Amino acid sequence: MNQQPPPPKEIFSMPNNLEIDDQVIYAIGALVVMWATAESLFWGLFNTFTAKEGTETSAVLWLSVKNTSSRIELIRNLARQHVSDDLCKRINECARDFESVSRLRNIFCHAYYRGDPVSQRLATVMSSATSAKNGIVHETMTADADLVARIVKGIETILPLKQRIAEVLDDVRASLSLPPLKWNE
């Protein structure tokens, strides 16, 4: 259904010659920005299902729901009311994959960062998260190549996910006889 040519494939690349702690910081920044871009695509879905011409109803509703998982659940419920089972399935798959990246993003957005007192470089990242199996889980991660690889893996997951969400959004809008969203207007 998507009549637009696909955008160029987005890739992530780390700048050369960064110290390992700077690689961690750079990768966290990229993860957070890409996550936010993916969330904005879910906002596009939400807006498609709830917008009323000439009002800010959709924005008021979106901003009134205070956490991402509740917003995504709301989108899933709205999809069941408005689109085919196939599109609902695709939305659910995108939502599931987004939830896993969200867990990783939350680790770094709600972490405590500790520097080495001598070098003044990032040394460790300490986080706490809840787990359905284990309750509250505390994790201390060293700013090293393994941590960079863990974050980059999340980035590499979200890059194609953003494309999938954008395609689903276009297909939902087409199924509802709406034009594709124009993000720059």
Solvent accessible surface area in square Angstrom, and as a share of the most:
residue,aa,sasa,rsa
1,M,145,0.65
2,N,58,0.30
3,Q,163,0.72
4,Q,92,0.41
5,P,114,0.72
6,P,109,0.68
7,P,77,0.48
8,P,125,0.79
9,K,178,0.75
10,E,81,0.36
11,I,130,0.66
12,F,38,0.16
13,S,77,0.50
14,M,46,0.20
15,P,56,0.35
16,N,131,0.67
17,N,155,0.80
18,L,53,0.26
19,E,109,0.49
20,I,65,0.33
21,D,7,0.04
22,D,47,0.24
23,Q,45,0.20
24,V,0,0.00
25,I,94,0.48
26,Y,94,0.36
27,A,0,0.00
28,I,21,0.11
29,G,35,0.33
30,A,16,0.12
31,L,0,0.00
32,V,43,0.24
33,V,99,0.57
34,M,22,0.10
35,W,16,0.06
36,A,47,0.36
37,T,55,0.32
38,A,0,0.00
39,E,26,0.12
40,S,42,0.27
41,L,20,0.10
42,F,0,0.00
43,W,63,0.22
44,G,0,0.00
45,L,1,0.01
46,F,1,0.00
47,N,33,0.17
48,T,15,0.09
49,F,18,0.08
50,T,24,0.14
51,A,59,0.46
52,K,128,0.54
53,E,175,0.78
54,G,81,0.78
55,T,73,0.43
56,E,126,0.56
57,T,47,0.27
58,S,6,0.04
59,A,26,0.20
60,V,93,0.53
61,L,78,0.39
62,W,22,0.08
63,L,115,0.57
64,S,69,0.45
65,V,37,0.21
66,K,170,0.72
67,N,79,0.40
68,T,27,0.16
69,S,72,0.46
70,S,47,0.31
71,R,32,0.12
72,I,2,0.01
73,E,78,0.35
74,L,60,0.30
75,I,0,0.00
76,R,46,0.17
77,N,56,0.29
78,L,34,0.17
79,A,1,0.00
80,R,139,0.51
81,Q,143,0.64
82,H,82,0.36
83,V,19,0.11
84,S,61,0.39
85,D,127,0.66
86,D,88,0.45
87,L,9,0.05
88,C,12,0.07
89,K,123,0.52
90,R,68,0.25
91,I,1,0.00
92,N,52,0.27
93,E,54,0.24
94,C,3,0.02
95,A,0,0.00
96,R,134,0.49
97,D,31,0.16
98,F,1,0.01
99,E,56,0.25
100,S,49,0.32
101,V,4,0.02
102,S,13,0.09
103,R,150,0.55
104,L,21,0.11
105,R,45,0.16
106,N,61,0.31
107,I,25,0.13
108,F,4,0.02
109,C,51,0.31
110,H,131,0.58
111,A,22,0.17
112,Y,136,0.52
113,Y,85,0.32
114,R,127,0.46
115,G,38,0.37
116,D,52,0.27
117,P,103,0.65
118,V,140,0.80
119,S,61,0.39
120,Q,141,0.62
121,R,94,0.34
122,L,26,0.13
123,A,33,0.26
124,T,25,0.15
125,V,0,0.00
126,M,53,0.24
127,S,10,0.06
128,S,65,0.42
129,A,46,0.36
130,T,117,0.68
131,S,38,0.24
132,A,120,0.93
133,K,184,0.78
134,N,108,0.55
135,G,39,0.37
136,I,115,0.58
137,V,61,0.35
138,H,138,0.62
139,E,59,0.26
140,T,92,0.53
141,M,14,0.06
142,T,81,0.47
143,A,9,0.07
144,D,50,0.26
145,A,67,0.52
146,D,112,0.58
147,L,7,0.03
148,V,14,0.08
149,A,61,0.48
150,R,86,0.31
151,I,0,0.00
152,V,29,0.16
153,K,144,0.61
154,G,7,0.06
155,I,0,0.00
156,E,103,0.46
157,T,56,0.32
158,I,0,0.00
159,L,17,0.08
160,P,75,0.47
161,L,1,0.00
162,K,22,0.09
163,Q,56,0.25
164,R,86,0.31
165,I,0,0.00
166,A,30,0.23
167,E,59,0.27
168,V,3,0.02
169,L,4,0.02
170,D,24,0.13
171,D,15,0.08
172,V,0,0.00
173,R,22,0.08
174,A,43,0.33
175,S,49,0.32
176,L,55,0.27
177,S,104,0.67
178,L,67,0.33
179,P,88,0.55
180,P,52,0.33
181,L,42,0.21
182,K,132,0.56
183,W,130,0.46
184,N,143,0.73
185,E,168,0.75
